[in-house]
Amino acid sequence: MEIKYEYSRKRREFGRPCSFSDLLAEVTVDIPPDPSLADDFIPQDPVDFSVQEGPLMAVHEVNTERTQVCSRGVNHVEGGWPKHIDPKNSELTTRYREEVEREEIYTKTIQRLGFVRACPDPPQAPRAPQSPPEPPRATAVLSLQVMEHYIRQNNTIDIYQEYFEEEEEEEEEEEHPSAKTINVIRDPNTPRRMATHLSWHPDGNRAVAVAYCSLDFQDSRKDMSSDSYIWDLEKPHIPELSLKPSSPVVTLEYNSKDWHHVLGGCYNGQIVYWDTRKGGLPMEMTPVEFSHRDPVYGACWLPSRTGTECFSGSTDGQVLWWDIRKMSQPSEKLVLDITRQDQLKDALGAISLDFAPAMPTKFLVGTEQGIIISCNRDAKTPPEKIANIFRSHIGAVYKVTRNPFFPKVFLSVGDWTARIWTEELNDSSSIMETKYHTSYLLDACWSPTKPAVFFTARSDGTLDIWDFLFHQKEPSLSLKVSNDPLLSLSSQDNGHIVACGTRQGTVSLLEISPGLCTLRKNEKTLTSSVCARSQPHSACSPALSPDTSQGALCPPWPSAPHLPQMFEREARREKVLQEKYRERLLREQERLRAQPEEQEDPQQLFKQAQADFLSSIKAERRRRGLEGSGEVTGRGQPGHQGRDPSKGRGQGEPLSFRMKRVRQLPRRKHRRMPRSVCSSCTFLSPPCQSCCRDEATVPEPGRSPGLSALLGWQVGNLHSPLTFASLFSFV
């Protein structure tokens, strides 16, 4: 088919015709060469250039053939049998074996397998040509004898014997502890949610499950997603699987027995589990009426024979046991009532759980009230299941976890400290603890490869790595991971990678240096010898080394104390202190019982208190060298009661230290006068113009004021009670 298009235009639109003529060539510009310019250049020899011999293509397309590949499982029980022979039928296998042994090829194969070429003998004279060759059967028998000889020789001589066992190994160079971020995983949804829990895949830690949930009070926005994700470390830009629960998931745990099962605890109190082979929809979940009433902050799998049992804990004060084959109602229930009355109204809220397979009947519960409960599931009655109670922290116990090498030793995190406990001591204090930080500690975990290393996550976005065999006052490494608080923490089974989840849903993967994740030869050695560092003045325990400077390093590894010795030493120390305290308490009680009851005179008590108070003031003035000077120096500003407002109290400072701090007095710019106590405002200062005109309320220079002036008990001035501020200002 011909396609034609005609275009027409008027002649007057063509324009004037062009007239061309021939001209001779002429030179327009002539620039002669300048030899002086050659001095500015260097000839390049040789010169590299490329030549394309083939033709250039404007467009080139190639379609590669794709081969469809699929994975299929094969159940290989016993091989080597034909298809028509059943390996389980002994009669068929025996008959087939006899038929094969009668074949000629079988005999030749056995001879070929038995033939062994030994090393060639020294050259000898050639045999006579008339000597007959050896028969095949004799050759086979000889070959079998040679093979048997070498087999016996191999079994007699140990070719893998170590000849240098006693040689001392060279000391490894101590490298500086370090960590680096290798990847960052972010929440793909907006608004961002908190990464509340992390769980590593048991099969080689190739994936990590992250629970995303907003724990803010009444934060139920409609545009907030409730999905949690499983991330593949090789493809961190897109989730491997999206878990779609009915309510946001607070905690996620992989099943170590069946890697495809993932357990989740929801914000509405339900327990749900997924089978990753069947997608992101839940397989089954517990009914609301039999579930928890508060968010599920802890859920763990139990190492049962079927691998289908689990238990969960919530702030409603209950611990429930479940079987994923029948989740219609819990199989067992425990009320966390430490009074052992089994009353739900008196129960403590569980905010963390820990279960170690090495102790299958025991588990730990961290509560909102700062108490750690050690429970025993095998007890007969519910009150007996609460085995022990540890009053650990001021605030909630955000994490409690057992040491993977010493199950009786566990770590807890709450308020501003991390503490180490042992179950051998009942109702006692911790055997070790970290210093008070300036920010809250929200999570922690032990290193799965080194028994003395653990990680702590802080609310200022800092990750601390502690190795208390070497550093007890300060962490071995502190790394600023994020500007947001770190809420969750989890370490791989090999200890090389640590995952940190933040409040904004960001999961940072950190690679730890080999010195912090590689188990040394003698690190787990149980020895009964007493190390040099195990003396009372040792710096191996924070409680035993008050004079050691912060950040002090222990000696190199060969002289460092063994971990079991350290735990035993601290446990013995706590036992001794506990027994001494009990003995002193009993003696005090016996002394009070022996004293006859006397009617105490209130006036005499008042005079005694006044005398004790004045004597303590004189002792303090004498200690400062101000006895007789009649004045107490200080620094501050008016209205701050002698305290420098530019220097605030540290958040992590213990309460005992805060109460012992002495507030200093302000320095006035006007005429220096003896410090006194105003009977109306109970403030140490020169007489004020408003309420201190009465000279009777101003003591003489060099004399201490009376207790009535301190307490403000002057007639008509009872409106100002005694405060700690006034007492501290006076002291």
URDAGI-V204400 format. One record per residue. N is the residue number from 1. PSI is psi in degrees with one decimal (NA if undefined). BURIAL is b if it has 16 or more other C-alpha atoms within 10 Angstrom, else e. Layout:
n:N psi:PSI burial:BURIAL
n:N psi:PSI burial:BURIAL
//
This chain:
n:1 psi:128.9 burial:e
n:2 psi:133.4 burial:e
n:3 psi:120.1 burial:e
n:4 psi:142.8 burial:e
n:5 psi:124.4 burial:e
n:6 psi:130.8 burial:e
n:7 psi:124.6 burial:e
n:8 psi:145.6 burial:e
n:9 psi:149.3 burial:e
n:10 psi:153.9 burial:e
n:11 psi:-34.0 burial:e
n:12 psi:-12.7 burial:e
n:13 psi:-3.8 burial:e
n:14 psi:-24.2 burial:e
n:15 psi:-179.0 burial:e
n:16 psi:147.4 burial:e
n:17 psi:148.7 burial:e
n:18 psi:137.8 burial:e
n:19 psi:114.6 burial:e
n:20 psi:146.4 burial:e
n:21 psi:158.6 burial:e
n:22 psi:138.1 burial:e
n:23 psi:154.2 burial:e
n:24 psi:155.5 burial:e
n:25 psi:141.4 burial:e
n:26 psi:152.6 burial:e
n:27 psi:123.2 burial:e
n:28 psi:-49.1 burial:e
n:29 psi:137.2 burial:e
n:30 psi:111.5 burial:e
n:31 psi:108.4 burial:e
n:32 psi:155.5 burial:e
n:33 psi:148.3 burial:e
n:34 psi:106.2 burial:e
n:35 psi:-24.4 burial:e
n:36 psi:-26.6 burial:e
n:37 psi:-20.3 burial:e
n:38 psi:-21.3 burial:e
n:39 psi:-19.6 burial:e
n:40 psi:-1.5 burial:e
n:41 psi:154.0 burial:e
n:42 psi:126.8 burial:e
n:43 psi:136.0 burial:e
n:44 psi:118.0 burial:e
n:45 psi:117.4 burial:e
n:46 psi:171.4 burial:e
n:47 psi:125.1 burial:e
n:48 psi:131.0 burial:e
n:49 psi:156.2 burial:e
n:50 psi:149.6 burial:e
n:51 psi:127.2 burial:e
n:52 psi:111.1 burial:e
n:53 psi:-33.4 burial:e
n:54 psi:160.9 burial:e
n:55 psi:147.6 burial:e
n:56 psi:142.7 burial:e
n:57 psi:133.8 burial:e
n:58 psi:-42.3 burial:e
n:59 psi:134.1 burial:e
n:60 psi:124.8 burial:e
n:61 psi:140.6 burial:e
n:62 psi:129.0 burial:e
n:63 psi:110.1 burial:e
n:64 psi:134.7 burial:e
n:65 psi:130.5 burial:e
n:66 psi:138.3 burial:e
n:67 psi:123.9 burial:e
n:68 psi:123.6 burial:e
n:69 psi:135.7 burial:e
n:70 psi:154.2 burial:e
n:71 psi:130.3 burial:e
n:72 psi:139.1 burial:e
n:73 psi:144.1 burial:e
n:74 psi:128.2 burial:e
n:75 psi:97.8 burial:e
n:76 psi:103.4 burial:e
n:77 psi:-54.2 burial:e
n:78 psi:122.5 burial:e
n:79 psi:176.3 burial:e
n:80 psi:0.6 burial:e
n:81 psi:145.0 burial:e
n:82 psi:168.4 burial:e
n:83 psi:-33.5 burial:e
n:84 psi:-0.6 burial:e
n:85 psi:124.0 burial:e
n:86 psi:117.5 burial:e
n:87 psi:-21.8 burial:b
n:88 psi:-14.0 burial:e
n:89 psi:108.5 burial:e
n:90 psi:-32.9 burial:e
n:91 psi:-43.4 burial:e
n:92 psi:-42.0 burial:e
n:93 psi:-38.7 burial:b
n:94 psi:-42.8 burial:e
n:95 psi:-41.4 burial:e
n:96 psi:-36.2 burial:e
n:97 psi:-40.1 burial:e
n:98 psi:-37.7 burial:e
n:99 psi:-39.9 burial:e
n:100 psi:-39.0 burial:e
n:101 psi:-23.5 burial:e
n:102 psi:-11.7 burial:e
n:103 psi:151.2 burial:e
n:104 psi:-34.2 burial:e
n:105 psi:-28.0 burial:e
n:106 psi:-42.5 burial:e
n:107 psi:-42.5 burial:e
n:108 psi:-35.9 burial:e
n:109 psi:-40.9 burial:e
n:110 psi:-40.9 burial:e
n:111 psi:-40.9 burial:b
n:112 psi:-36.2 burial:e
n:113 psi:-33.0 burial:e
n:114 psi:-12.6 burial:b
n:115 psi:124.6 burial:b
n:116 psi:125.1 burial:b
n:117 psi:109.2 burial:e
n:118 psi:173.7 burial:e
n:119 psi:143.2 burial:e
n:120 psi:138.7 burial:e
n:121 psi:164.9 burial:e
n:122 psi:150.9 burial:e
n:123 psi:133.7 burial:e
n:124 psi:172.0 burial:e
n:125 psi:139.3 burial:e
n:126 psi:148.3 burial:e
n:127 psi:160.3 burial:e
n:128 psi:141.7 burial:e
n:129 psi:-18.7 burial:e
n:130 psi:-1.7 burial:e
n:131 psi:132.4 burial:e
n:132 psi:147.4 burial:e
n:133 psi:155.8 burial:e
n:134 psi:147.1 burial:e
n:135 psi:155.9 burial:e
n:136 psi:-37.7 burial:e
n:137 psi:-39.6 burial:e
n:138 psi:-37.2 burial:e
n:139 psi:-41.2 burial:e
n:140 psi:-41.4 burial:b
n:141 psi:-40.8 burial:e
n:142 psi:-40.6 burial:e
n:143 psi:-39.8 burial:b
n:144 psi:-37.3 burial:b
n:145 psi:-42.1 burial:e
n:146 psi:-42.6 burial:b
n:147 psi:-41.2 burial:b
n:148 psi:-37.0 burial:e
n:149 psi:-44.5 burial:e
n:150 psi:-32.2 burial:e
n:151 psi:-45.2 burial:e
n:152 psi:-38.1 burial:e
n:153 psi:-38.6 burial:e
n:154 psi:-36.7 burial:e
n:155 psi:-21.9 burial:e
n:156 psi:-41.4 burial:e
n:157 psi:128.6 burial:e
n:158 psi:103.6 burial:e
n:159 psi:-10.0 burial:e
n:160 psi:19.1 burial:e
n:161 psi:136.7 burial:e
n:162 psi:121.9 burial:e
n:163 psi:-6.4 burial:e
n:164 psi:41.5 burial:e
n:165 psi:-38.3 burial:e
n:166 psi:-6.3 burial:e
n:167 psi:130.2 burial:e
n:168 psi:135.3 burial:e
n:169 psi:147.2 burial:e
n:170 psi:138.1 burial:e
n:171 psi:132.9 burial:e
n:172 psi:143.5 burial:e
n:173 psi:131.3 burial:e
n:174 psi:112.5 burial:e
n:175 psi:154.4 burial:e
n:176 psi:130.2 burial:e
n:177 psi:139.3 burial:e
n:178 psi:166.2 burial:b
n:179 psi:145.9 burial:b
n:180 psi:148.5 burial:e
n:181 psi:123.0 burial:e
n:182 psi:-18.0 burial:e
n:183 psi:155.6 burial:e
n:184 psi:126.9 burial:e
n:185 psi:128.0 burial:b
n:186 psi:152.1 burial:b
n:187 psi:122.6 burial:b
n:188 psi:-6.4 burial:e
n:189 psi:158.1 burial:e
n:190 psi:136.9 burial:e
n:191 psi:155.6 burial:e
n:192 psi:145.5 burial:b
n:193 psi:171.6 burial:b
n:194 psi:141.7 burial:b
n:195 psi:91.1 burial:b
n:196 psi:-24.1 burial:b
n:197 psi:148.0 burial:b
n:198 psi:141.8 burial:b
n:199 psi:126.4 burial:b
n:200 psi:147.2 burial:b
n:201 psi:132.7 burial:b
n:202 psi:-23.2 burial:b
n:203 psi:86.7 burial:e
n:204 psi:9.2 burial:e
n:205 psi:39.9 burial:b
n:206 psi:-16.1 burial:e
n:207 psi:161.5 burial:b
n:208 psi:134.4 burial:b
n:209 psi:129.4 burial:b
n:210 psi:126.5 burial:b
n:211 psi:124.2 burial:b
n:212 psi:127.8 burial:b
n:213 psi:148.2 burial:b
n:214 psi:117.7 burial:b
n:215 psi:7.6 burial:b
n:216 psi:146.8 burial:e
n:217 psi:126.1 burial:e
n:218 psi:37.1 burial:e
n:219 psi:81.1 burial:e
n:220 psi:66.4 burial:e
n:221 psi:144.6 burial:e
n:222 psi:-30.8 burial:e
n:223 psi:6.3 burial:e
n:224 psi:128.3 burial:b
n:225 psi:153.4 burial:b
n:226 psi:10.0 burial:b
n:227 psi:146.4 burial:b
n:228 psi:164.3 burial:b
n:229 psi:153.9 burial:b
n:230 psi:122.1 burial:b
n:231 psi:133.5 burial:b
n:232 psi:127.9 burial:b
n:233 psi:-24.0 burial:b
n:234 psi:-19.8 burial:e
n:235 psi:70.2 burial:e
n:236 psi:-5.5 burial:e
n:237 psi:-15.4 burial:e
n:238 psi:138.7 burial:b
n:239 psi:143.4 burial:b
n:240 psi:-36.6 burial:b
n:241 psi:137.6 burial:b
n:242 psi:122.3 burial:b
n:243 psi:123.8 burial:b
n:244 psi:88.8 burial:b
n:245 psi:170.6 burial:b
n:246 psi:-24.2 burial:b
n:247 psi:150.0 burial:b
n:248 psi:142.9 burial:b
n:249 psi:130.4 burial:b
n:250 psi:-34.7 burial:b
n:251 psi:145.8 burial:b
n:252 psi:141.2 burial:b
n:253 psi:131.8 burial:b
n:254 psi:147.7 burial:b
n:255 psi:119.6 burial:b
n:256 psi:-17.3 burial:b
n:257 psi:-41.9 burial:b
n:258 psi:104.0 burial:e
n:259 psi:-16.3 burial:e
n:260 psi:-8.6 burial:e
n:261 psi:130.6 burial:b
n:262 psi:126.8 burial:b
n:263 psi:139.3 burial:b
n:264 psi:143.0 burial:b
n:265 psi:124.0 burial:b
n:266 psi:165.9 burial:b
n:267 psi:-29.0 burial:b
n:268 psi:5.2 burial:b
n:269 psi:-3.8 burial:b
n:270 psi:155.4 burial:b
n:271 psi:132.4 burial:b
n:272 psi:151.3 burial:b
n:273 psi:151.5 burial:b
n:274 psi:153.4 burial:b
n:275 psi:109.0 burial:b
n:276 psi:-17.4 burial:b
n:277 psi:-17.1 burial:e
n:278 psi:17.7 burial:e
n:279 psi:-171.3 burial:e
n:280 psi:-1.4 burial:b
n:281 psi:142.8 burial:e
n:282 psi:142.9 burial:b
n:283 psi:-42.5 burial:e
n:284 psi:154.4 burial:b
n:285 psi:158.1 burial:b
n:286 psi:148.1 burial:b
n:287 psi:151.3 burial:e
n:288 psi:-37.0 burial:e
n:289 psi:-22.0 burial:e
n:290 psi:7.0 burial:e
n:291 psi:-174.0 burial:b
n:292 psi:160.0 burial:b
n:293 psi:-14.8 burial:b
n:294 psi:172.5 burial:b
n:295 psi:144.4 burial:b
n:296 psi:106.4 burial:b
n:297 psi:-12.3 burial:b
n:298 psi:135.2 burial:b
n:299 psi:133.9 burial:b
n:300 psi:146.7 burial:b
n:301 psi:147.9 burial:b
n:302 psi:140.8 burial:b
n:303 psi:62.1 burial:b
n:304 psi:173.6 burial:e
n:305 psi:-36.2 burial:e
n:306 psi:-20.3 burial:e
n:307 psi:24.4 burial:b
n:308 psi:2.1 burial:b
n:309 psi:147.3 burial:b
n:310 psi:170.3 burial:b
n:311 psi:159.8 burial:b
n:312 psi:156.9 burial:b
n:313 psi:147.8 burial:b
n:314 psi:168.7 burial:b
n:315 psi:1.2 burial:b
n:316 psi:-0.9 burial:b
n:317 psi:15.4 burial:b
n:318 psi:149.1 burial:b
n:319 psi:121.1 burial:b
n:320 psi:140.0 burial:b
n:321 psi:140.5 burial:b
n:322 psi:159.6 burial:b
n:323 psi:120.7 burial:b
n:324 psi:-13.2 burial:b
n:325 psi:-20.4 burial:e
n:326 psi:92.3 burial:e
n:327 psi:21.0 burial:b
n:328 psi:-29.7 burial:b
n:329 psi:156.5 burial:b
n:330 psi:147.7 burial:b
n:331 psi:-20.6 burial:e
n:332 psi:155.5 burial:e
n:333 psi:143.9 burial:e
n:334 psi:129.1 burial:b
n:335 psi:126.3 burial:b
n:336 psi:64.3 burial:b
n:337 psi:107.7 burial:b
n:338 psi:-12.8 burial:b
n:339 psi:-5.6 burial:e
n:340 psi:34.6 burial:e
n:341 psi:-4.7 burial:e
n:342 psi:43.8 burial:b
n:343 psi:124.8 burial:e
n:344 psi:-27.9 burial:e
n:345 psi:-23.4 burial:e
n:346 psi:8.6 burial:e
n:347 psi:153.0 burial:b
n:348 psi:142.5 burial:b
n:349 psi:128.8 burial:b
n:350 psi:126.3 burial:b
n:351 psi:-7.3 burial:b
n:352 psi:146.8 burial:b
n:353 psi:152.9 burial:b
n:354 psi:136.7 burial:b
n:355 psi:130.8 burial:b
n:356 psi:129.1 burial:b
n:357 psi:-23.4 burial:e
n:358 psi:-21.9 burial:e
n:359 psi:81.1 burial:e
n:360 psi:-17.7 burial:e
n:361 psi:-5.6 burial:e
n:362 psi:150.1 burial:b
n:363 psi:160.8 burial:b
n:364 psi:144.7 burial:b
n:365 psi:124.5 burial:b
n:366 psi:131.4 burial:b
n:367 psi:168.0 burial:b
n:368 psi:-24.8 burial:b
n:369 psi:8.2 burial:b
n:370 psi:17.8 burial:b
n:371 psi:137.1 burial:b
n:372 psi:128.4 burial:b
n:373 psi:124.8 burial:b
n:374 psi:120.5 burial:b
n:375 psi:150.5 burial:b
n:376 psi:116.1 burial:b
n:377 psi:-25.0 burial:b
n:378 psi:-2.9 burial:e
n:379 psi:153.3 burial:e
n:380 psi:-43.9 burial:e
n:381 psi:155.0 burial:e
n:382 psi:-41.0 burial:b
n:383 psi:-31.6 burial:b
n:384 psi:-15.5 burial:e
n:385 psi:-21.7 burial:b
n:386 psi:97.3 burial:b
n:387 psi:-43.5 burial:e
n:388 psi:156.9 burial:b
n:389 psi:131.6 burial:b
n:390 psi:117.5 burial:b
n:391 psi:98.4 burial:e
n:392 psi:-55.6 burial:b
n:393 psi:164.9 burial:b
n:394 psi:-42.8 burial:e
n:395 psi:-158.2 burial:b
n:396 psi:147.8 burial:b
n:397 psi:98.0 burial:b
n:398 psi:-23.5 burial:b
n:399 psi:137.9 burial:b
n:400 psi:128.2 burial:b
n:401 psi:141.5 burial:b
n:402 psi:153.9 burial:b
n:403 psi:128.8 burial:b
n:404 psi:-19.0 burial:b
n:405 psi:-30.2 burial:b
n:406 psi:90.6 burial:e
n:407 psi:-23.5 burial:b
n:408 psi:-11.4 burial:e
n:409 psi:131.4 burial:b
n:410 psi:160.1 burial:b
n:411 psi:138.9 burial:b
n:412 psi:151.0 burial:b
n:413 psi:130.8 burial:b
n:414 psi:165.7 burial:b
n:415 psi:-114.7 burial:b
n:416 psi:7.7 burial:b
n:417 psi:163.1 burial:b
n:418 psi:134.1 burial:b
n:419 psi:149.3 burial:b
n:420 psi:131.9 burial:b
n:421 psi:165.4 burial:b
n:422 psi:141.7 burial:b
n:423 psi:-8.8 burial:b
n:424 psi:-20.2 burial:e
n:425 psi:119.2 burial:b
n:426 psi:134.6 burial:e
n:427 psi:45.3 burial:e
n:428 psi:178.0 burial:b
n:429 psi:173.8 burial:b
n:430 psi:153.2 burial:b
n:431 psi:-23.7 burial:b
n:432 psi:155.2 burial:b
n:433 psi:154.9 burial:b
n:434 psi:173.9 burial:b
n:435 psi:167.4 burial:b
n:436 psi:121.9 burial:b
n:437 psi:167.7 burial:b
n:438 psi:-0.9 burial:e
n:439 psi:160.8 burial:b
n:440 psi:148.7 burial:b
n:441 psi:127.7 burial:b
n:442 psi:-17.7 burial:b
n:443 psi:161.8 burial:b
n:444 psi:160.5 burial:b
n:445 psi:149.5 burial:b
n:446 psi:155.7 burial:b
n:447 psi:129.8 burial:b
n:448 psi:-7.4 burial:b
n:449 psi:-23.0 burial:b
n:450 psi:123.2 burial:b
n:451 psi:-18.1 burial:b
n:452 psi:6.6 burial:b
n:453 psi:133.1 burial:b
n:454 psi:161.4 burial:b
n:455 psi:143.7 burial:b
n:456 psi:143.1 burial:b
n:457 psi:134.3 burial:b
n:458 psi:161.6 burial:b
n:459 psi:-10.4 burial:b
n:460 psi:11.3 burial:b
n:461 psi:17.4 burial:b
n:462 psi:136.8 burial:b
n:463 psi:123.3 burial:b
n:464 psi:132.8 burial:b
n:465 psi:118.2 burial:b
n:466 psi:134.6 burial:b
n:467 psi:91.0 burial:b
n:468 psi:7.1 burial:b
n:469 psi:-19.6 burial:b
n:470 psi:-43.9 burial:b
n:471 psi:120.0 burial:b
n:472 psi:-30.2 burial:b
n:473 psi:-33.5 burial:b
n:474 psi:153.8 burial:b
n:475 psi:151.3 burial:b
n:476 psi:-30.9 burial:b
n:477 psi:131.9 burial:b
n:478 psi:126.1 burial:b
n:479 psi:127.0 burial:e
n:480 psi:104.5 burial:e
n:481 psi:-42.6 burial:b
n:482 psi:162.6 burial:b
n:483 psi:-13.3 burial:e
n:484 psi:156.8 burial:b
n:485 psi:142.8 burial:b
n:486 psi:118.5 burial:b
n:487 psi:-30.3 burial:b
n:488 psi:154.9 burial:b
n:489 psi:137.0 burial:b
n:490 psi:143.0 burial:b
n:491 psi:145.8 burial:b
n:492 psi:163.4 burial:b
n:493 psi:-30.2 burial:b
n:494 psi:-5.1 burial:e
n:495 psi:3.2 burial:b
n:496 psi:-28.7 burial:b
n:497 psi:135.3 burial:b
n:498 psi:131.7 burial:b
n:499 psi:134.2 burial:b
n:500 psi:125.0 burial:b
n:501 psi:138.2 burial:b
n:502 psi:176.1 burial:b
n:503 psi:-26.8 burial:b
n:504 psi:12.7 burial:b
n:505 psi:13.5 burial:b
n:506 psi:131.4 burial:b
n:507 psi:115.9 burial:b
n:508 psi:130.2 burial:b
n:509 psi:119.4 burial:b
n:510 psi:133.4 burial:b
n:511 psi:123.2 burial:b
n:512 psi:146.1 burial:b
n:513 psi:153.0 burial:b
n:514 psi:-29.6 burial:e
n:515 psi:-21.4 burial:b
n:516 psi:-1.9 burial:b
n:517 psi:8.5 burial:b
n:518 psi:126.1 burial:b
n:519 psi:126.4 burial:e
n:520 psi:171.8 burial:e
n:521 psi:-44.2 burial:e
n:522 psi:21.4 burial:e
n:523 psi:-32.2 burial:b
n:524 psi:13.8 burial:e
n:525 psi:129.3 burial:e
n:526 psi:112.4 burial:e
n:527 psi:150.0 burial:e
n:528 psi:-2.8 burial:e
n:529 psi:146.0 burial:e
n:530 psi:124.0 burial:e
n:531 psi:160.2 burial:e
n:532 psi:-26.0 burial:e
n:533 psi:-1.6 burial:b
n:534 psi:17.7 burial:b
n:535 psi:164.3 burial:e
n:536 psi:-28.3 burial:e
n:537 psi:14.2 burial:e
n:538 psi:152.1 burial:b
n:539 psi:13.3 burial:b
n:540 psi:-5.2 burial:b
n:541 psi:133.2 burial:b
n:542 psi:-33.0 burial:b
n:543 psi:-17.9 burial:e
n:544 psi:3.5 burial:b
n:545 psi:66.1 burial:e
n:546 psi:-22.0 burial:e
n:547 psi:-2.9 burial:e
n:548 psi:134.9 burial:b
n:549 psi:151.4 burial:e
n:550 psi:141.3 burial:e
n:551 psi:11.9 burial:e
n:552 psi:142.3 burial:e
n:553 psi:141.4 burial:b
n:554 psi:168.1 burial:b
n:555 psi:173.1 burial:e
n:556 psi:172.0 burial:e
n:557 psi:-41.4 burial:b
n:558 psi:-28.5 burial:e
n:559 psi:3.8 burial:e
n:560 psi:150.0 burial:b
n:561 psi:150.3 burial:b
n:562 psi:149.8 burial:b
n:563 psi:-44.7 burial:b
n:564 psi:-38.5 burial:b
n:565 psi:-40.0 burial:b
n:566 psi:-44.7 burial:b
n:567 psi:-43.7 burial:b
n:568 psi:-39.9 burial:e
n:569 psi:-46.1 burial:b
n:570 psi:-34.1 burial:b
n:571 psi:-42.8 burial:b
n:572 psi:-40.1 burial:e
n:573 psi:-45.0 burial:e
n:574 psi:-34.7 burial:b
n:575 psi:-43.0 burial:b
n:576 psi:-44.9 burial:e
n:577 psi:-38.5 burial:e
n:578 psi:-41.8 burial:b
n:579 psi:-39.5 burial:e
n:580 psi:-40.0 burial:e
n:581 psi:-41.0 burial:e
n:582 psi:-41.1 burial:e
n:583 psi:-43.1 burial:e
n:584 psi:-38.0 burial:e
n:585 psi:-39.9 burial:e
n:586 psi:-41.7 burial:e
n:587 psi:-39.5 burial:e
n:588 psi:-39.9 burial:e
n:589 psi:-40.2 burial:e
n:590 psi:-37.4 burial:e
n:591 psi:-39.5 burial:e
n:592 psi:-34.8 burial:e
n:593 psi:-34.7 burial:e
n:594 psi:-26.9 burial:e
n:595 psi:133.9 burial:e
n:596 psi:149.3 burial:e
n:597 psi:123.7 burial:e
n:598 psi:149.1 burial:e
n:599 psi:113.4 burial:e
n:600 psi:136.3 burial:e
n:601 psi:119.1 burial:e
n:602 psi:-35.5 burial:e
n:603 psi:-39.1 burial:e
n:604 psi:-39.7 burial:e
n:605 psi:-38.8 burial:e
n:606 psi:-42.0 burial:e
n:607 psi:-39.2 burial:e
n:608 psi:-42.1 burial:e
n:609 psi:-39.0 burial:e
n:610 psi:-40.9 burial:e
n:611 psi:-42.5 burial:e
n:612 psi:-38.6 burial:e
n:613 psi:-44.6 burial:e
n:614 psi:-35.0 burial:b
n:615 psi:-37.1 burial:e
n:616 psi:-34.5 burial:e
n:617 psi:-42.7 burial:e
n:618 psi:-39.4 burial:b
n:619 psi:-38.1 burial:e
n:620 psi:-40.0 burial:e
n:621 psi:-36.6 burial:b
n:622 psi:-36.8 burial:e
n:623 psi:-34.1 burial:e
n:624 psi:-4.4 burial:e
n:625 psi:26.6 burial:e
n:626 psi:10.9 burial:e
n:627 psi:122.0 burial:b
n:628 psi:-16.3 burial:e
n:629 psi:-22.6 burial:e
n:630 psi:10.2 burial:b
n:631 psi:157.0 burial:b
n:632 psi:121.1 burial:b
n:633 psi:157.9 burial:e
n:634 psi:-177.1 burial:b
n:635 psi:140.9 burial:e
n:636 psi:-165.5 burial:b
n:637 psi:152.3 burial:e
n:638 psi:136.7 burial:e
n:639 psi:-5.3 burial:e
n:640 psi:7.5 burial:e
n:641 psi:41.4 burial:b
n:642 psi:-3.0 burial:b
n:643 psi:136.7 burial:b
n:644 psi:111.6 burial:b
n:645 psi:-16.5 burial:e
n:646 psi:-13.5 burial:e
n:647 psi:102.7 burial:e
n:648 psi:166.8 burial:e
n:649 psi:137.5 burial:e
n:650 psi:144.6 burial:e
n:651 psi:-34.6 burial:e
n:652 psi:7.7 burial:e
n:653 psi:135.0 burial:e
n:654 psi:157.4 burial:e
n:655 psi:-36.0 burial:e
n:656 psi:-38.0 burial:e
n:657 psi:-36.3 burial:e
n:658 psi:-36.5 burial:e
n:659 psi:-25.1 burial:e
n:660 psi:-9.6 burial:e
n:661 psi:133.9 burial:e
n:662 psi:124.1 burial:e
n:663 psi:134.4 burial:b
n:664 psi:162.0 burial:b
n:665 psi:152.1 burial:b
n:666 psi:150.2 burial:b
n:667 psi:117.2 burial:b
n:668 psi:152.5 burial:e
n:669 psi:-15.3 burial:e
n:670 psi:-162.9 burial:e
n:671 psi:131.4 burial:e
n:672 psi:127.4 burial:e
n:673 psi:159.7 burial:e
n:674 psi:140.0 burial:b
n:675 psi:141.5 burial:b
n:676 psi:179.3 burial:b
n:677 psi:126.0 burial:b
n:678 psi:128.7 burial:b
n:679 psi:-16.9 burial:b
n:680 psi:-45.6 burial:b
n:681 psi:-2.8 burial:b
n:682 psi:47.1 burial:b
n:683 psi:132.2 burial:b
n:684 psi:116.2 burial:b
n:685 psi:169.0 burial:b
n:686 psi:161.1 burial:b
n:687 psi:126.1 burial:b
n:688 psi:168.2 burial:e
n:689 psi:-17.7 burial:e
n:690 psi:-43.4 burial:e
n:691 psi:0.0 burial:e
n:692 psi:35.8 burial:b
n:693 psi:-24.7 burial:e
n:694 psi:122.1 burial:e
n:695 psi:-17.3 burial:e
n:696 psi:-23.2 burial:e
n:697 psi:-7.3 burial:b
n:698 psi:116.5 burial:b
n:699 psi:164.5 burial:b
n:700 psi:154.7 burial:e
n:701 psi:136.9 burial:e
n:702 psi:-5.6 burial:e
n:703 psi:148.1 burial:b
n:704 psi:143.7 burial:b
n:705 psi:156.2 burial:b
n:706 psi:164.4 burial:e
n:707 psi:-28.1 burial:b
n:708 psi:-35.8 burial:e
n:709 psi:-35.9 burial:b
n:710 psi:-44.3 burial:b
n:711 psi:-7.2 burial:b
n:712 psi:36.1 burial:b
n:713 psi:31.7 burial:b
n:714 psi:148.5 burial:e
n:715 psi:130.4 burial:e
n:716 psi:-5.0 burial:e
n:717 psi:56.7 burial:e
n:718 psi:10.2 burial:e
n:719 psi:-4.5 burial:e
n:720 psi:103.4 burial:e
n:721 psi:169.6 burial:e
n:722 psi:135.0 burial:e
n:723 psi:157.5 burial:e
n:724 psi:-29.6 burial:e
n:725 psi:-42.6 burial:b
n:726 psi:-40.6 burial:b
n:727 psi:-46.2 burial:b
n:728 psi:-37.9 burial:b
n:729 psi:-37.2 burial:b
n:730 psi:-43.4 burial:b
n:731 psi:NA burial:b
//
